Amino acid sequence: MRLDMFLKVSRLVKHRALAKKACEAGLVEVGGTKAKPSKKVQEGQVVRIRSSTRLLEVRVLKIPRGNVSKTEAPSLYQTIRDERSSWDIEDA
């Protein structure tokens, strides 16, 4: 399954277009390497998603065939790291 589709189906990213933009901006890594939206994701790989306020690192547990329910989505991955930053311009 394509990386951008996995991010959307697993609900790690809200929309596929947003997943594609994040990949193109270099904010998504697979196995420690910046990944294109078309990168094929396999079970066991580590995916890191970086944003201005969050660093999320997950291990892919299962590749679904198509869409999954909201309750089933978290079973597709295991969270390794979830760091949130509340940095604000006023803190500087």
Biopython code that builds the backbone (N, CA, C, O; Angstrom):
import numpy as np
from Bio.PDB.StructureBuilder import StructureBuilder

atoms = [
    (1, "MET", "N", (0.847, -1.182, 0.000)),
    (1, "MET", "CA", (0.000, 0.000, 0.000)),
    (1, "MET", "C", (0.887, 1.238, 0.000)),
    (1, "MET", "O", (1.923, 1.271, 0.664)),
    (2, "ARG", "N", (0.478, 2.238, -0.739)),
    (2, "ARG", "CA", (1.206, 3.511, -0.792)),
    (2, "ARG", "C", (1.231, 4.165, 0.594)),
    (2, "ARG", "O", (0.292, 4.022, 1.377)),
    (3, "LEU", "N", (2.310, 4.877, 0.879)),
    (3, "LEU", "CA", (2.465, 5.554, 2.159)),
    (3, "LEU", "C", (1.340, 6.551, 2.409)),
    (3, "LEU", "O", (0.754, 6.559, 3.491)),
    (4, "ASP", "N", (1.029, 7.391, 1.423)),
    (4, "ASP", "CA", (-0.019, 8.395, 1.644)),
    (4, "ASP", "C", (-1.369, 7.742, 1.926)),
    (4, "ASP", "O", (-2.147, 8.252, 2.732)),
    (5, "MET", "N", (-1.649, 6.624, 1.273)),
    (5, "MET", "CA", (-2.912, 5.911, 1.507)),
    (5, "MET", "C", (-2.920, 5.264, 2.892)),
    (5, "MET", "O", (-3.944, 5.285, 3.575)),
    (6, "PHE", "N", (-1.788, 4.689, 3.315)),
    (6, "PHE", "CA", (-1.711, 4.087, 4.642)),
    (6, "PHE", "C", (-1.939, 5.134, 5.725)),
    (6, "PHE", "O", (-2.663, 4.887, 6.690)),
    (7, "LEU", "N", (-1.320, 6.309, 5.566)),
    (7, "LEU", "CA", (-1.491, 7.369, 6.556)),
    (7, "LEU", "C", (-2.947, 7.790, 6.683)),
    (7, "LEU", "O", (-3.423, 8.085, 7.779)),
    (8, "LYS", "N", (-3.648, 7.815, 5.562)),
    (8, "LYS", "CA", (-5.064, 8.190, 5.564)),
    (8, "LYS", "C", (-5.931, 7.078, 6.158)),
    (8, "LYS", "O", (-6.766, 7.344, 7.022)),
    (9, "VAL", "N", (-5.742, 5.835, 5.706)),
    (9, "VAL", "CA", (-6.560, 4.711, 6.166)),
    (9, "VAL", "C", (-6.363, 4.461, 7.663)),
    (9, "VAL", "O", (-7.314, 4.133, 8.372)),
    (10, "SER", "N", (-5.129, 4.619, 8.136)),
    (10, "SER", "CA", (-4.836, 4.400, 9.553)),
    (10, "SER", "C", (-5.256, 5.590, 10.417)),
    (10, "SER", "O", (-5.202, 5.532, 11.645)),
    (11, "ARG", "N", (-5.668, 6.657, 9.760)),
    (11, "ARG", "CA", (-6.107, 7.886, 10.419)),
    (11, "ARG", "C", (-4.981, 8.601, 11.164)),
    (11, "ARG", "O", (-5.230, 9.364, 12.098)),
    (12, "LEU", "N", (-3.755, 8.350, 10.749)),
    (12, "LEU", "CA", (-2.629, 9.106, 11.290)),
    (12, "LEU", "C", (-2.625, 10.514, 10.716)),
    (12, "LEU", "O", (-2.148, 11.457, 11.348)),
    (13, "VAL", "N", (-3.163, 10.641, 9.509)),
    (13, "VAL", "CA", (-3.346, 11.929, 8.849)),
    (13, "VAL", "C", (-4.786, 11.967, 8.364)),
    (13, "VAL", "O", (-5.315, 10.965, 7.883)),
    (14, "LYS", "N", (-5.413, 13.125, 8.492)),
    (14, "LYS", "CA", (-6.844, 13.226, 8.222)),
    (14, "LYS", "C", (-7.237, 13.006, 6.757)),
    (14, "LYS", "O", (-8.248, 12.362, 6.474)),
    (15, "HIS", "N", (-6.447, 13.534, 5.836)),
    (15, "HIS", "CA", (-6.786, 13.440, 4.410)),
    (15, "HIS", "C", (-5.577, 12.956, 3.619)),
    (15, "HIS", "O", (-4.435, 13.229, 3.987)),
    (16, "ARG", "N", (-5.834, 12.240, 2.538)),
    (16, "ARG", "CA", (-4.742, 11.740, 1.701)),
    (16, "ARG", "C", (-3.952, 12.891, 1.081)),
    (16, "ARG", "O", (-2.729, 12.812, 0.965)),
    (17, "ALA", "N", (-4.634, 13.943, 0.690)),
    (17, "ALA", "CA", (-3.947, 15.101, 0.108)),
    (17, "ALA", "C", (-2.986, 15.721, 1.121)),
    (17, "ALA", "O", (-1.897, 16.164, 0.754)),
    (18, "LEU", "N", (-3.379, 15.753, 2.374)),
    (18, "LEU", "CA", (-2.516, 16.287, 3.430)),
    (18, "LEU", "C", (-1.317, 15.364, 3.648)),
    (18, "LEU", "O", (-0.205, 15.839, 3.877)),
    (19, "ALA", "N", (-1.536, 14.059, 3.578)),
    (19, "ALA", "CA", (-0.441, 13.095, 3.700)),
    (19, "ALA", "C", (0.555, 13.287, 2.554)),
    (19, "ALA", "O", (1.767, 13.244, 2.764)),
    (20, "LYS", "N", (0.042, 13.497, 1.357)),
    (20, "LYS", "CA", (0.889, 13.705, 0.183)),
    (20, "LYS", "C", (1.736, 14.966, 0.356)),
    (20, "LYS", "O", (2.936, 14.952, 0.080)),
    (21, "LYS", "N", (1.111, 16.058, 0.816)),
    (21, "LYS", "CA", (1.843, 17.315, 1.021)),
    (21, "LYS", "C", (2.927, 17.156, 2.078)),
    (21, "LYS", "O", (4.031, 17.681, 1.924)),
    (22, "ALA", "N", (2.615, 16.430, 3.158)),
    (22, "ALA", "CA", (3.595, 16.213, 4.227)),
    (22, "ALA", "C", (4.794, 15.426, 3.704)),
    (22, "ALA", "O", (5.938, 15.746, 4.026)),
    (23, "CYS", "N", (4.535, 14.405, 2.902)),
    (23, "CYS", "CA", (5.624, 13.613, 2.314)),
    (23, "CYS", "C", (6.472, 14.478, 1.387)),
    (23, "CYS", "O", (7.701, 14.443, 1.453)),
    (24, "GLU", "N", (5.831, 15.238, 0.541)),
    (24, "GLU", "CA", (6.553, 16.091, -0.409)),
    (24, "GLU", "C", (7.370, 17.173, 0.287)),
    (24, "GLU", "O", (8.381, 17.633, -0.245)),
    (25, "ALA", "N", (6.928, 17.581, 1.488)),
    (25, "ALA", "CA", (7.651, 18.599, 2.257)),
    (25, "ALA", "C", (8.780, 17.982, 3.094)),
    (25, "ALA", "O", (9.502, 18.702, 3.784)),
    (26, "GLY", "N", (8.932, 16.663, 3.035)),
    (26, "GLY", "CA", (9.998, 15.995, 3.778)),
    (26, "GLY", "C", (9.690, 15.775, 5.239)),
    (26, "GLY", "O", (10.607, 15.568, 6.035)),
    (27, "LEU", "N", (8.413, 15.813, 5.617)),
    (27, "LEU", "CA", (8.009, 15.664, 7.015)),
    (27, "LEU", "C", (7.722, 14.220, 7.411)),
    (27, "LEU", "O", (7.466, 13.939, 8.582)),
    (28, "VAL", "N", (7.763, 13.300, 6.447)),
    (28, "VAL", "CA", (7.470, 11.893, 6.717)),
    (28, "VAL", "C", (8.687, 11.057, 6.331)),
    (28, "VAL", "O", (9.240, 11.200, 5.241)),
    (29, "GLU", "N", (9.089, 10.181, 7.253)),
    (29, "GLU", "CA", (10.213, 9.282, 7.008)),
    (29, "GLU", "C", (9.760, 7.841, 7.190)),
    (29, "GLU", "O", (8.905, 7.552, 8.027)),
    (30, "VAL", "N", (10.333, 6.945, 6.408)),
    (30, "VAL", "CA", (10.108, 5.510, 6.567)),
    (30, "VAL", "C", (11.483, 4.880, 6.709)),
    (30, "VAL", "O", (12.323, 4.982, 5.815)),
    (31, "GLY", "N", (11.702, 4.232, 7.836)),
    (31, "GLY", "CA", (13.007, 3.616, 8.072)),
    (31, "GLY", "C", (14.134, 4.621, 8.156)),
    (31, "GLY", "O", (15.268, 4.302, 7.798)),
    (32, "GLY", "N", (13.855, 5.816, 8.614)),
    (32, "GLY", "CA", (14.881, 6.846, 8.770)),
    (32, "GLY", "C", (15.205, 7.632, 7.514)),
    (32, "GLY", "O", (16.103, 8.473, 7.527)),
    (33, "THR", "N", (14.481, 7.370, 6.418)),
    (33, "THR", "CA", (14.714, 8.066, 5.155)),
    (33, "THR", "C", (13.466, 8.823, 4.737)),
    (33, "THR", "O", (12.361, 8.288, 4.823)),
    (34, "LYS", "N", (13.626, 10.059, 4.285)),
    (34, "LYS", "CA", (12.477, 10.822, 3.799)),
    (34, "LYS", "C", (11.804, 10.044, 2.687)),
    (34, "LYS", "O", (12.466, 9.504, 1.801)),
    (35, "ALA", "N", (10.471, 9.990, 2.743)),
    (35, "ALA", "CA", (9.743, 9.131, 1.819)),
    (35, "ALA", "C", (8.770, 9.908, 0.949)),
    (35, "ALA", "O", (8.149, 10.875, 1.389)),
    (36, "LYS", "N", (8.652, 9.464, -0.292)),
    (36, "LYS", "CA", (7.673, 10.025, -1.217)),
    (36, "LYS", "C", (6.304, 9.427, -0.907)),
    (36, "LYS", "O", (6.219, 8.368, -0.286)),
    (37, "PRO", "N", (5.233, 10.097, -1.333)),
    (37, "PRO", "CA", (3.883, 9.588, -1.074)),
    (37, "PRO", "C", (3.642, 8.207, -1.697)),
    (37, "PRO", "O", (2.818, 7.440, -1.199)),
    (38, "SER", "N", (4.350, 7.891, -2.772)),
    (38, "SER", "CA", (4.137, 6.629, -3.475)),
    (38, "SER", "C", (4.943, 5.472, -2.896)),
    (38, "SER", "O", (4.828, 4.347, -3.383)),
    (39, "LYS", "N", (5.754, 5.718, -1.871)),
    (39, "LYS", "CA", (6.563, 4.654, -1.252)),
    (39, "LYS", "C", (5.655, 3.540, -0.758)),
    (39, "LYS", "O", (4.638, 3.798, -0.114)),
    (40, "LYS", "N", (6.024, 2.299, -1.062)),
    (40, "LYS", "CA", (5.260, 1.149, -0.593)),
    (40, "LYS", "C", (5.606, 0.880, 0.865)),
    (40, "LYS", "O", (6.779, 0.774, 1.223)),
    (41, "VAL", "N", (4.578, 0.769, 1.705)),
    (41, "VAL", "CA", (4.754, 0.523, 3.131)),
    (41, "VAL", "C", (4.562, -0.967, 3.389)),
    (41, "VAL", "O", (3.660, -1.596, 2.835)),
    (42, "GLN", "N", (5.424, -1.521, 4.240)),
    (42, "GLN", "CA", (5.336, -2.935, 4.592)),
    (42, "GLN", "C", (5.246, -3.091, 6.097)),
    (42, "GLN", "O", (5.648, -2.205, 6.850)),
    (43, "GLU", "N", (4.716, -4.224, 6.528)),
    (43, "GLU", "CA", (4.619, -4.515, 7.959)),
    (43, "GLU", "C", (6.007, -4.501, 8.579)),
    (43, "GLU", "O", (6.970, -4.985, 7.983)),
    (44, "GLY", "N", (6.101, -3.942, 9.780)),
    (44, "GLY", "CA", (7.369, -3.880, 10.496)),
    (44, "GLY", "C", (8.151, -2.603, 10.289)),
    (44, "GLY", "O", (9.062, -2.308, 11.062)),
    (45, "GLN", "N", (7.814, -1.833, 9.259)),
    (45, "GLN", "CA", (8.542, -0.590, 9.012)),
    (45, "GLN", "C", (8.152, 0.471, 10.037)),
    (45, "GLN", "O", (7.037, 0.478, 10.560)),
    (46, "VAL", "N", (9.096, 1.362, 10.306)),
    (46, "VAL", "CA", (8.860, 2.471, 11.228)),
    (46, "VAL", "C", (8.607, 3.731, 10.404)),
    (46, "VAL", "O", (9.389, 4.079, 9.520)),
    (47, "VAL", "N", (7.500, 4.406, 10.711)),
    (47, "VAL", "CA", (7.108, 5.636, 10.026)),
    (47, "VAL", "C", (7.168, 6.774, 11.031)),
    (47, "VAL", "O", (6.611, 6.677, 12.125)),
    (48, "ARG", "N", (7.846, 7.855, 10.657)),
    (48, "ARG", "CA", (7.958, 9.035, 11.524)),
    (48, "ARG", "C", (7.295, 10.206, 10.823)),
    (48, "ARG", "O", (7.601, 10.510, 9.671)),
    (49, "ILE", "N", (6.380, 10.861, 11.532)),
    (49, "ILE", "CA", (5.662, 12.021, 11.002)),
    (49, "ILE", "C", (5.990, 13.214, 11.890)),
    (49, "ILE", "O", (5.803, 13.168, 13.106)),
    (50, "ARG", "N", (6.476, 14.269, 11.273)),
    (50, "ARG", "CA", (6.880, 15.462, 12.022)),
    (50, "ARG", "C", (5.990, 16.635, 11.617)),
    (50, "ARG", "O", (5.714, 16.839, 10.435)),
    (51, "SER", "N", (5.547, 17.396, 12.605)),
    (51, "SER", "CA", (4.830, 18.642, 12.334)),
    (51, "SER", "C", (5.410, 19.702, 13.259)),
    (51, "SER", "O", (6.344, 19.426, 14.011)),
    (52, "SER", "N", (4.870, 20.894, 13.208)),
    (52, "SER", "CA", (5.417, 21.975, 14.036)),
    (52, "SER", "C", (5.169, 21.745, 15.527)),
    (52, "SER", "O", (5.885, 22.301, 16.361)),
    (53, "THR", "N", (4.181, 20.947, 15.870)),
    (53, "THR", "CA", (3.844, 20.739, 17.277)),
    (53, "THR", "C", (3.922, 19.289, 17.722)),
    (53, "THR", "O", (3.622, 18.990, 18.878)),
    (54, "ARG", "N", (4.322, 18.368, 16.827)),
    (54, "ARG", "CA", (4.271, 16.959, 17.195)),
    (54, "ARG", "C", (5.293, 16.133, 16.414)),
    (54, "ARG", "O", (5.577, 16.398, 15.246)),
    (55, "LEU", "N", (5.833, 15.128, 17.096)),
    (55, "LEU", "CA", (6.660, 14.114, 16.461)),
    (55, "LEU", "C", (6.015, 12.773, 16.795)),
    (55, "LEU", "O", (5.924, 12.393, 17.962)),
    (56, "LEU", "N", (5.572, 12.066, 15.770)),
    (56, "LEU", "CA", (4.891, 10.782, 15.956)),
    (56, "LEU", "C", (5.671, 9.711, 15.219)),
    (56, "LEU", "O", (5.951, 9.837, 14.027)),
    (57, "GLU", "N", (6.016, 8.657, 15.940)),
    (57, "GLU", "CA", (6.753, 7.544, 15.354)),
    (57, "GLU", "C", (5.956, 6.270, 15.623)),
    (57, "GLU", "O", (5.633, 5.962, 16.771)),
    (58, "VAL", "N", (5.643, 5.537, 14.567)),
    (58, "VAL", "CA", (4.832, 4.316, 14.702)),
    (58, "VAL", "C", (5.476, 3.172, 13.926)),
    (58, "VAL", "O", (6.214, 3.390, 12.965)),
    (59, "ARG", "N", (5.183, 1.947, 14.363)),
    (59, "ARG", "CA", (5.586, 0.746, 13.643)),
    (59, "ARG", "C", (4.349, 0.182, 12.955)),
    (59, "ARG", "O", (3.313, 0.014, 13.598)),
    (60, "VAL", "N", (4.437, -0.110, 11.673)),
    (60, "VAL", "CA", (3.329, -0.651, 10.903)),
    (60, "VAL", "C", (3.135, -2.112, 11.311)),
    (60, "VAL", "O", (4.053, -2.922, 11.181)),
    (61, "LEU", "N", (1.942, -2.447, 11.802)),
    (61, "LEU", "CA", (1.634, -3.811, 12.225)),
    (61, "LEU", "C", (0.879, -4.596, 11.164)),
    (61, "LEU", "O", (1.046, -5.809, 11.035)),
    (62, "LYS", "N", (0.048, -3.892, 10.410)),
    (62, "LYS", "CA", (-0.814, -4.575, 9.450)),
    (62, "LYS", "C", (-1.124, -3.648, 8.287)),
    (62, "LYS", "O", (-1.360, -2.454, 8.476)),
    (63, "ILE", "N", (-1.121, -4.206, 7.086)),
    (63, "ILE", "CA", (-1.497, -3.456, 5.889)),
    (63, "ILE", "C", (-2.922, -3.881, 5.536)),
    (63, "ILE", "O", (-3.155, -5.049, 5.222)),
    (64, "PRO", "N", (-3.871, -2.957, 5.584)),
    (64, "PRO", "CA", (-5.260, -3.313, 5.294)),
    (64, "PRO", "C", (-5.529, -3.438, 3.794)),
    (64, "PRO", "O", (-4.763, -2.941, 2.967)),
    (65, "ARG", "N", (-6.601, -4.093, 3.471)),
    (65, "ARG", "CA", (-7.078, -4.152, 2.083)),
    (65, "ARG", "C", (-8.240, -3.173, 1.984)),
    (65, "ARG", "O", (-9.390, -3.531, 2.241)),
    (66, "GLY", "N", (-7.936, -1.954, 1.616)),
    (66, "GLY", "CA", (-8.978, -0.933, 1.522)),
    (66, "GLY", "C", (-9.160, -0.192, 2.829)),
    (66, "GLY", "O", (-8.269, -0.177, 3.679)),
    (67, "ASN", "N", (-10.317, 0.421, 2.984)),
    (67, "ASN", "CA", (-10.616, 1.226, 4.169)),
    (67, "ASN", "C", (-10.948, 0.351, 5.367)),
    (67, "ASN", "O", (-11.376, -0.794, 5.221)),
    (68, "VAL", "N", (-10.744, 0.912, 6.552)),
    (68, "VAL", "CA", (-11.091, 0.227, 7.801)),
    (68, "VAL", "C", (-11.915, 1.178, 8.658)),
    (68, "VAL", "O", (-11.929, 2.387, 8.425)),
    (69, "SER", "N", (-12.597, 0.624, 9.646)),
    (69, "SER", "CA", (-13.430, 1.453, 10.523)),
    (69, "SER", "C", (-12.555, 2.290, 11.454)),
    (69, "SER", "O", (-11.368, 2.020, 11.634)),
    (70, "LYS", "N", (-13.164, 3.292, 12.028)),
    (70, "LYS", "CA", (-12.460, 4.198, 12.951)),
    (70, "LYS", "C", (-11.914, 3.424, 14.151)),
    (70, "LYS", "O", (-10.818, 3.712, 14.633)),
    (71, "THR", "N", (-12.674, 2.451, 14.627)),
    (71, "THR", "CA", (-12.232, 1.677, 15.791)),
    (71, "THR", "C", (-11.128, 0.688, 15.441)),
    (71, "THR", "O", (-10.326, 0.337, 16.307)),
    (72, "GLU", "N", (-11.067, 0.233, 14.202)),
    (72, "GLU", "CA", (-10.050, -0.721, 13.767)),
    (72, "GLU", "C", (-8.736, -0.042, 13.365)),
    (72, "GLU", "O", (-7.686, -0.684, 13.393)),
    (73, "ALA", "N", (-8.774, 1.226, 12.999)),
    (73, "ALA", "CA", (-7.595, 1.949, 12.505)),
    (73, "ALA", "C", (-6.385, 1.877, 13.449)),
    (73, "ALA", "O", (-5.277, 1.649, 12.963)),
    (74, "PRO", "N", (-6.535, 2.058, 14.767)),
    (74, "PRO", "CA", (-5.362, 2.000, 15.650)),
    (74, "PRO", "C", (-4.683, 0.632, 15.695)),
    (74, "PRO", "O", (-3.533, 0.540, 16.124)),
    (75, "SER", "N", (-5.355, -0.422, 15.269)),
    (75, "SER", "CA", (-4.746, -1.753, 15.280)),
    (75, "SER", "C", (-3.764, -1.937, 14.121)),
    (75, "SER", "O", (-3.074, -2.954, 14.056)),
    (76, "LEU", "N", (-3.694, -0.980, 13.220)),
    (76, "LEU", "CA", (-2.788, -1.069, 12.076)),
    (76, "LEU", "C", (-1.360, -0.672, 12.429)),
    (76, "LEU", "O", (-0.435, -0.959, 11.670)),
    (77, "TYR", "N", (-1.170, -0.016, 13.570)),
    (77, "TYR", "CA", (0.154, 0.470, 13.950)),
    (77, "TYR", "C", (0.347, 0.434, 15.461)),
    (77, "TYR", "O", (-0.612, 0.355, 16.228)),
    (78, "GLN", "N", (1.607, 0.493, 15.863)),
    (78, "GLN", "CA", (1.973, 0.572, 17.276)),
    (78, "GLN", "C", (2.722, 1.881, 17.471)),
    (78, "GLN", "O", (3.685, 2.156, 16.756)),
    (79, "THR", "N", (2.296, 2.682, 18.420)),
    (79, "THR", "CA", (2.970, 3.957, 18.679)),
    (79, "THR", "C", (4.279, 3.705, 19.425)),
    (79, "THR", "O", (4.297, 3.072, 20.481)),
    (80, "ILE", "N", (5.354, 4.206, 18.865)),
    (80, "ILE", "CA", (6.671, 4.093, 19.487)),
    (80, "ILE", "C", (6.980, 5.361, 20.270)),
    (80, "ILE", "O", (7.446, 5.306, 21.408)),
    (81, "ARG", "N", (6.711, 6.514, 19.638)),
    (81, "ARG", "CA", (6.971, 7.804, 20.274)),
    (81, "ARG", "C", (5.909, 8.794, 19.849)),
    (81, "ARG", "O", (5.540, 8.856, 18.676)),
    (82, "ASP", "N", (5.417, 9.571, 20.805)),
    (82, "ASP", "CA", (4.446, 10.623, 20.521)),
    (82, "ASP", "C", (4.798, 11.825, 21.386)),
    (82, "ASP", "O", (4.372, 11.927, 22.536)),
    (83, "GLU", "N", (5.576, 12.726, 20.818)),
    (83, "GLU", "CA", (6.016, 13.917, 21.550)),
    (83, "GLU", "C", (5.275, 15.132, 21.028)),
    (83, "GLU", "O", (5.220, 15.379, 19.823)),
    (84, "ARG", "N", (4.716, 15.872, 21.941)),
    (84, "ARG", "CA", (3.997, 17.094, 21.573)),
    (84, "ARG", "C", (4.718, 18.293, 22.159)),
    (84, "ARG", "O", (5.241, 18.245, 23.272)),
    (85, "SER", "N", (4.735, 19.363, 21.390)),
    (85, "SER", "CA", (5.383, 20.593, 21.815)),
    (85, "SER", "C", (4.332, 21.685, 21.897)),
    (85, "SER", "O", (3.516, 21.855, 20.990)),
    (86, "SER", "N", (4.364, 22.404, 22.971)),
    (86, "SER", "CA", (3.419, 23.516, 23.121)),
    (86, "SER", "C", (4.152, 24.845, 23.008)),
    (86, "SER", "O", (3.732, 25.853, 23.576)),
    (87, "TRP", "N", (5.272, 24.830, 22.252)),
    (87, "TRP", "CA", (6.059, 26.028, 22.083)),
    (87, "TRP", "C", (5.207, 27.110, 21.457)),
    (87, "TRP", "O", (4.461, 26.869, 20.508)),
    (88, "ASP", "N", (5.329, 28.286, 21.994)),
    (88, "ASP", "CA", (4.570, 29.430, 21.496)),
    (88, "ASP", "C", (5.533, 30.588, 21.319)),
    (88, "ASP", "O", (6.539, 30.666, 22.025)),
    (89, "ILE", "N", (5.250, 31.474, 20.405)),
    (89, "ILE", "CA", (6.091, 32.646, 20.130)),
    (89, "ILE", "C", (6.247, 33.490, 21.390)),
    (89, "ILE", "O", (7.274, 34.145, 21.569)),
    (90, "GLU", "N", (5.258, 33.485, 22.254)),
    (90, "GLU", "CA", (5.340, 34.272, 23.476)),
    (90, "GLU", "C", (6.307, 33.676, 24.477)),
    (90, "GLU", "O", (6.752, 34.371, 25.391)),
    (91, "ASP", "N", (6.647, 32.385, 24.325)),
    (91, "ASP", "CA", (7.583, 31.730, 25.235)),
    (91, "ASP", "C", (9.033, 32.112, 24.915)),
    (91, "ASP", "O", (9.920, 31.946, 25.752)),
    (92, "ALA", "N", (9.264, 32.616, 23.725)),
    (92, "ALA", "CA", (10.635, 32.902, 23.294)),
    (92, "ALA", "C", (11.166, 34.165, 23.913)),
    (92, "ALA", "O", (12.307, 34.548, 23.653)),
]
sb = StructureBuilder()
sb.init_structure("model")
sb.init_model(0)
sb.init_chain("A")
sb.init_seg("    ")
for serial, (resi, resn, name, xyz) in enumerate(atoms, 1):
    if name == "N":
        sb.init_residue(resn, " ", resi, " ")
    sb.init_atom(name, np.array(xyz, "f"), 0.0, 1.0, " ", f" {name:<3s}", serial, name[0])
structure = sb.get_structure()
